[in-house]
């Protein structure tokens, strides 16, 4: 849950980004996918 908490705090403080650069961690990609579904966002990863 820490990756999800970090993403939520970052979005609250800085707004929703269009693109996020992440490493190849599966948990990070999963968190962004879940966030996109819950908030109807279109955050892309690179």
N, C-alpha and C positions, 0 to 999 in steps of 0.2 A: 504493500500500500504506500510505501514512501515515494515511489515514482509518481503515483497518482496525486498524492498530496503536494508534491513539488510542482507538478504541472498546473494544478488548480491555483496554487498561490501565485505562480508566475503569470498566469492568465489574468488573475484578479488585479495584480499590480501593474501589468504592462499591456493588457488588452490581448485579444486573440490574434496570434500570428497567422500568416498565410503558409509559411514554410518553417519547419524545424529541422535542423541538422543534428542527427544522433548517430551513436555508434551502432554496431550490429546486434545490440542487446534485444532479445525477443520480448522482454518485459516492457521496455520502452515503447516498442512498436504497438504492443497490445494495449498499453495505457492510452496512447494517442487514438487508437482505433475505438476503444470504449468511450473516450471523451467525445470523439466526433459523433458517435451514435447518440449519446445522451444529450448533447447540447446542439445537435444538428449543425455542427461546424464542418468545415472542409479543410482542416489542417493537413497539409501534405508533409511527408518526410523525405529527407534526402540523405 
